[in-house]
């Protein structure tokens, strides 16, 4: 376990710092100003235009890009702003004279050094809220002892070191999963120890910040499917080895949502409940991830969202299922070489009386005529799961309900023939609960997590498991 009592810069922080700001190529020209970081967005308010060629008495309403801006705060802290954009300058004249301030915005802020977008980091660490619980080690132990027969009861708290879990992707990177301890002790009043979970990514060769964020996305996506919660970081920390200086990256991450669970009972599945080693799961996930990257992003976006309209959630979940199948399977009635002459015959058979626009529309449908239907895709996905899991997730018969297909087709194509079988609001709500689990089971199965471990997780106290259990009890009690 690492011990660090220095305050970290968090992605959720809001702060304001003053200093002098300059371009790397014009270090002698330092402009005073104030930087505000709020909601993962950086705003820099300067007293004068950053670029000397922008000085003048005419307001500039155009946009200007600044690849790199450096700053030195009043506390002598080095700041780097990357990928910045000017929101324009303004002409101000008042009793104090003439000013031409400039406002600059960015979503890429580095605190602790002067770097560039191409800087190569040897490693980066990411604090993941909830990870310390998911790793399944209870590091704080409490004991009660009495001093003598009639003495006072003494409370003793012991904080363990915690294991460091190491996983490797050969010829690419190593991943360390570790705990960090931070304490704040007043010997007269209180003792406070906070434990957090971290992931350290160590590539085989130094890499850019963007590379680390891509690899992190793979890991947090995997964690989200297993744990049942979003697992985005709230702190990104690096180390400049030459100066032994900590660097904090305050960047805007897509769909960032951190875990809020404070008990192991909240999680769908913990590390020690997977029934297989963490290294095996990580290796398998990195192997298959390129094929399901986009579908997994869509699925995770929906699973992590709250208070979506039922219909929007349903259609998005169905799209995520279709994308999963397309990523892993061809989904064709016959191979393309066999379909090609058939496609040509069908295209040639379009009557000449058909208008050009109509003809192109028909050709487009013929182009995709070799792809299997959504019904076949979902049946194929269901068949890939063990029977016991199918019956828990999909219902007593373990089959994908036809009403799911009809409802999706109706709201996608407005086909009146499907209207009679369209789910009502309650039906869509219940379908969404099941489809969420259907998607999660497909990904856990893809990671190689055993059937026994998955089935056992349905009996826990997580919200998702309880909702599904209630639906199954309702189904069993129905006549």
FIMAR-535502 format. One record per residue (C-alpha): residue in three letters; z, y, x. Coordinates in pm, whole numbers, padded with zeros to 5 digits, always signed. Layout:
BEGIN
ALAZYX;...
end
This chain:
BEGIN
UNK+00000+00000+00000;UNK-00087+00347+00124;UNK+00175+00622+00106;UNK+00045+00973+00045;UNK+00261+01259-00078;UNK-00006+01527-00045;UNK-00148+01664-00370;UNK-00498+01539-00453;UNK-00781+01743-00601;UNK-00866+01584-00936;UNK-01188+01595-01136;UNK-00979+01697-01435;UNK-00823+01993-01251;UNK-00878+02354-01343;UNK-00820+02610-01071;UNK-00928+02948-00939;UNK-00949+03044-00571;UNK-01057+03360-00394;UNK-01232+03385-00061;UNK-01544+03483+00130;UNK-01875+03308+00068;UNK-02188+03280+00276;UNK-02509+03088+00335;UNK-02523+02853+00638;UNK-02818+03045+00780;UNK-02643+03382+00737;UNK-02284+03318+00841;UNK-02237+03679+00948;UNK-02288+03798+00590;UNK-01973+03703+00400;UNK-01938+03813+00038;UNK-01597+03827-00132;UNK-01567+03648-00462;UNK-01375+03410-00684;UNK-01448+03043-00752;UNK-01343+02885-01080;UNK-01345+02510-01138;UNK-01311+02413-01504;UNK-01432+02101-01680;UNK-01615+01964-01375;UNK-01817+02286-01356;UNK-01801+02532-01069;UNK-01858+02905-01125;UNK-01868+03150-00836;UNK-01837+03522-00913;UNK-01949+03736-00616;UNK-01908+04108-00564;UNK-02261+04133-00424;UNK-02576+03917-00419;UNK-02540+03625-00181;UNK-02891+03670-00046;UNK-02960+04003+00120;UNK-03312+04019-00020;UNK-03166+04034-00371;UNK-02988+04363-00310;UNK-03121+04656-00506;UNK-03059+04868-00808;UNK-03258+04651-01049;UNK-03081+04366-01225;UNK-03223+04024-01143;UNK-03238+03795-01446;UNK-03429+03519-01269;UNK-03297+03186-01147;UNK-03243+03111-00778;UNK-03141+02782-00621;UNK-02893+02758-00334;UNK-02889+02411-00171;UNK-02565+02490+00017;UNK-02304+02765-00002;UNK-01998+02778+00224;UNK-01669+02950+00157;UNK-01336+03019+00325;UNK-01043+03072+00088;UNK-00746+03300+00137;UNK-00554+02988+00244;UNK-00822+02921+00511;UNK-00951+02615+00327;UNK-01317+02527+00384;UNK-01530+02494+00070;UNK-01885+02365+00020;UNK-02088+02421-00296;UNK-02397+02202-00329;UNK-02702+02225-00555;UNK-02600+02566-00683;UNK-02805+02790-00909;UNK-02780+03162-00958;UNK-02724+03274-01315;UNK-02859+03615-01215;UNK-02730+03943-01081;UNK-02629+04245-01284;UNK-02635+04616-01213;UNK-02297+04785-01271;UNK-02226+05158-01235;UNK-01893+05311-01326;UNK-01625+05545-01196;UNK-01572+05322-00894;UNK-01934+05341-00787;UNK-02221+05092-00797;UNK-02192+04714-00792;UNK-02444+04434-00822;UNK-02238+04117-00879;UNK-02391+03771-00886;UNK-02277+03464-01079;UNK-02354+03118-00938;UNK-02297+02781-01107;UNK-02290+02424-00979;UNK-02159+02076-01060;UNK-02113+01976-00693;UNK-01805+02106-00513;UNK-01657+01978-00186;UNK-01309+02092-00085;UNK-01193+02054+00274;UNK-01498+02106+00496;UNK-01843+02250+00559;UNK-02095+01978+00474;UNK-02446+01934+00336;UNK-02598+01720+00062;UNK-02736+01491+00335;UNK-02404+01440+00512;UNK-02337+01072+00582;UNK-01989+00942+00495;UNK-01844+00633+00660;UNK-01637+00557+00350;UNK-01516+00712+00026;UNK-01215+00629-00190;UNK-01193+00663-00567;UNK-00875+00675-00771;UNK-00921+00484-01097;UNK-00661+00550-01369;UNK-00539+00219-01510;UNK-00661+00016-01212;UNK-00307-00033-01079;UNK-00223-00211-01406;UNK-00550-00405-01428;UNK-00493-00549-01079;UNK-00195-00729-01236;UNK+00084-00673-00983;UNK+00412-00537-01115;UNK+00522-00348-00807;UNK+00836-00184-00946;UNK+01139-00412-00981;UNK+01467-00311-01141;UNK+01805-00479-01087;UNK+02159-00415-01214;UNK+02464-00490-00999;UNK+02830-00412-01051;UNK+03039-00289-00758;UNK+03346-00508-00769;UNK+03509-00651-01079;UNK+03560-00318-01252;UNK+03328-00097-01053;UNK+03031+00102-01180;UNK+02695-00057-01247;UNK+02444+00024-00976;UNK+02076+00040-01065;UNK+01842-00061-00785;UNK+01468-00003-00794;UNK+01241-00173-00545;UNK+00876-00075-00501;UNK+00664-00349-00351;UNK+00375-00294-00115;UNK+00104-00454-00325;UNK-00185-00663-00203;UNK-00516-00528-00076;UNK-00808-00712-00234;UNK-01130-00716-00036;UNK-01471-00802-00174;UNK-01801-00793+00011;UNK-02167-00766-00075;UNK-02334-00912+00238;UNK-02543-00668+00439;UNK-02461-00387+00196;UNK-02096-00288+00162;UNK-01732-00388+00152;UNK-01498-00291-00130;UNK-01122-00256-00093;UNK-00899-00254-00400;UNK-00559-00112-00312;UNK-00250+00068-00435;UNK-00121+00408-00332;UNK+00238+00521-00367;UNK+00352+00879-00407;UNK+00718+00976-00429;UNK+00910+01287-00516;UNK+01282+01247-00455;UNK+01575+01479-00513;UNK+01881+01299-00376;UNK+02107+01486-00618;UNK+01901+01455-00935;UNK+01612+01214-00957;UNK+01382+00965-00793;UNK+01018+00958-00893;UNK+00763+00708-00762;UNK+00407+00703-00891;UNK+00168+00417-00819;UNK-00207+00450-00852;UNK-00500+00216-00804;UNK-00787+00296-00570;UNK-01124+00157-00473;UNK-01260+00220-00124;UNK-01632+00169-00065;UNK-01728+00098+00295;UNK-02104+00063+00352;UNK-02254-00122+00647;UNK-02392+00212+00762;UNK-02292+00570+00669;UNK-02440+00692+00340;UNK-02483+01008+00134;UNK-02249+01104-00149;UNK-02512+01019-00411;UNK-02535+00663-00278;UNK-02160+00617-00318;UNK-02173+00743-00675;UNK-02446+00491-00758;UNK-02242+00203-00614;UNK-01930+00328-00788;UNK-02116+00325-01119;UNK-02187-00046-01075;UNK-01819-00118-01015;UNK-01680+00095-01298;UNK-01935-00048-01542;UNK-01820-00399-01452;UNK-01456-00297-01490;UNK-01520-00139-01829;UNK-01672-00455-01976;UNK-01387-00670-01846;UNK-01094-00441-01920;UNK-01205-00306-02256;UNK-01167+00054-02142;UNK-01369+00315-01957;UNK-01267+00308-01590;UNK-01409+00628-01444;UNK-01238+00787-01142;UNK-01035+01105-01158;UNK-01035+01164-00782;UNK-01298+01120-00508;UNK-01168+01141-00154;UNK-01330+01108+00187;UNK-01227+01154+00547;UNK-01413+01344+00817;UNK-01328+01127+01114;UNK-01396+01388+01383;UNK-01133+01622+01237;UNK-00916+01371+01046;UNK-00961+01603+00751;UNK-00956+01492+00387;UNK-01256+01591+00177;UNK-01245+01599-00202;UNK-01566+01575-00401;UNK-01540+01747-00739;UNK-01865+01646-00905;UNK-01982+01598-01261;UNK-02013+01227-01342;UNK-02225+01108-01633;UNK-02016+00987-01928;UNK-01695+01023-01727;UNK-01399+00897-01924;UNK-01087+00766-01757;UNK-00860+00489-01876;UNK-00555+00602-02073;UNK-00385+00263-02101;UNK-00024+00252-01983;UNK+00052-00115-02049;UNK-00104-00446-01955;UNK-00103-00532-02327;UNK-00372-00271-02392;UNK-00638-00438-02179;UNK-00882-00697-02312;UNK-00875-00888-01984;UNK-00682-00834-01661;UNK-00776-00938-01309;UNK-00544-01236-01308;UNK-00675-01349-01650;UNK-01040-01381-01548;UNK-01013-01745-01451;UNK-01228-01677-01145;UNK-01182-01479-00825;UNK-01255-01108-00815;UNK-01493-01157-00522;UNK-01702-01405-00722;UNK-01727-01172-01021;UNK-01824-00873-00806;UNK-02087-01072-00615;UNK-02242-01205-00935;UNK-02243-00860-01098;UNK-02412-00690-00804;UNK-02674-00966-00808;UNK-02771-00920-01174;UNK-02702-00547-01213;UNK-03055-00423-01129;UNK-03191-00618-01426;UNK-02941-00482-01678;UNK-02867-00138-01536;UNK-03021+00069-01814;UNK-02906-00155-02103;UNK-02554-00161-01959;UNK-02550+00219-01937;UNK-02647+00241-02304;UNK-02396-00025-02405;UNK-02113+00137-02211;UNK-02201+00477-02353;UNK-02157+00344-02705;UNK-01851+00129-02631;UNK-01677+00426-02470;UNK-01759+00670-02748;UNK-01517+00762-03022;UNK-01581+00872-03380;UNK-01954+00809-03376;UNK-02112+00805-03719;UNK-02125+00442-03829;UNK-02503+00433-03863;UNK-02560+00593-03523;UNK-02316+00351-03361;UNK-02479+00051-03531;UNK-02833+00143-03428;UNK-02723+00220-03071;UNK-02542-00113-03042;UNK-02845-00301-03171;UNK-03062-00116-02920;UNK-02820-00216-02643;UNK-02852-00581-02748;UNK-03230-00564-02744;UNK-03225-00395-02403;UNK-02999-00667-02264;UNK-03245-00935-02372;UNK-03544-00744-02235;UNK-03369-00703-01902;UNK-03306-01075-01857;UNK-03586-01252-02043;UNK-03959-01208-02089;UNK-03941-01238-02466;UNK-04305-01340-02514;UNK-04467-01588-02750;UNK-04706-01692-02471;UNK-04778-01584-02115;UNK-04976-01263-02077;UNK-05279-01434-01927;UNK-05314-01649-02241;UNK-05258-01355-02475;UNK-05504-01122-02302;UNK-05823-01276-02455;UNK-05654-01295-02796;UNK-05563-00928-02769;UNK-05924-00845-02690;UNK-06055-01047-02987;UNK-05812-00875-03224;UNK-05904-00531-03090;UNK-06276-00600-03124;UNK-06222-00719-03482;UNK-06101-00378-03600;UNK-06366-00256-03850;UNK-06580+00035-03738;UNK-06492+00219-04057;UNK-06137+00266-03929;UNK-06075+00621-03805;UNK-06018+00674-03428;UNK-05649+00762-03474;UNK-05592+00462-03697;UNK-05776+00241-03451;UNK-05553+00352-03164;UNK-05248+00282-03377;UNK-05368-00071-03451;UNK-05448-00132-03084;UNK-05097-00022-02993;UNK-04950-00278-03232;UNK-05178-00547-03095;UNK-05065-00450-02744;UNK-04708-00548-02833;UNK-04806-00834-03063;UNK-04708-01093-02803;UNK-04344-00983-02795;UNK-04097-01188-02995;UNK-03912-01027-03283;UNK-03567-00873-03266;UNK-03436-01163-03473;UNK-03555-01414-03213;UNK-03411-01202-02932;UNK-03065-01189-03089;UNK-03070-01558-03176;UNK-03158-01630-02814;UNK-02867-01417-02693;UNK-02625-01586-02931;UNK-02740-01929-02813;UNK-02658-01830-02455;UNK-02287-01811-02543;UNK-02058-02113-02583;UNK-02019-02223-02946;UNK-01649-02141-02965;UNK-01710-01783-02853;UNK-02003-01746-03095;UNK-01785-01846-03390;UNK-01508-01606-03292;UNK-01743-01311-03240;UNK-02016-01366-03501;UNK-01822-01544-03773;UNK-01756-01899-03884;UNK-02120-02016-03856;UNK-02172-01863-03512;UNK-02507-01714-03618;UNK-02635-01357-03600;UNK-02624-01233-03963;UNK-02967-01159-04111;UNK-02820-00845-04264;UNK-02789-00698-03914;UNK-03163-00735-03860;UNK-03255-00605-04205;UNK-03024-00304-04171;UNK-03162-00216-03830;UNK-03523-00255-03946;UNK-03463-00046-04255;UNK-03308+00249-04070;UNK-03570+00223-03794;UNK-03887+00168-03999;UNK-03767+00258-04352;UNK-03910-00067-04478;UNK-03833-00086-04851;UNK-03864-00465-04842;UNK-03542-00477-04636;UNK-03345-00237-04852;UNK-03178-00499-05070;UNK-03014-00657-04765;UNK-02896-00333-04602;UNK-02525-00325-04520;UNK-02301-00075-04697;UNK-02053+00146-04508;UNK-01783-00122-04491;UNK-02039-00380-04386;UNK-02168-00158-04106;UNK-01813-00092-03986;UNK-01739-00464-03968;UNK-02074-00533-03804;UNK-01999-00271-03538;UNK-01669-00443-03453;UNK-01847-00774-03407;UNK-02146-00632-03218;UNK-01914-00455-02974;UNK-01758-00790-02891;UNK-02098-00960-02888;UNK-02217-00719-02620;UNK-01898-00755-02417;UNK-01917-01136-02430;UNK-02278-01133-02310;UNK-02181-00927-02006;UNK-01870-01131-01927;UNK-02074-01449-01957;UNK-02333-01294-01724;UNK-02059-01223-01469;UNK-01959-01587-01468;UNK-01620-01549-01637;UNK-01524-01891-01781;UNK-01520-01965-02154;UNK-01151-02057-02148;UNK-01051-01718-02006;UNK-01262-01532-02262;UNK-01125-01729-02558;UNK-00769-01671-02438;UNK-00828-01295-02427;UNK-00902-01290-02800;UNK-00536-01381-02861;UNK-00394-01079-02680;UNK-00266-00750-02822;UNK-00560-00524-02733;UNK-00702-00317-03018;UNK-01041-00485-02998;UNK-00897-00836-03018;UNK-00673-00746-03311;UNK-00960-00589-03508;UNK-01176-00895-03460;UNK-00888-01124-03556;UNK-00841-00930-03879;UNK-01210-00969-03967;UNK-01199-01343-03904;UNK-00885-01380-04116;UNK-01057-01187-04393;UNK-01363-01413-04370;UNK-01151-01729-04381;UNK-00961-01611-04688;UNK-01277-01519-04878;UNK-01392-01775-05137;
end
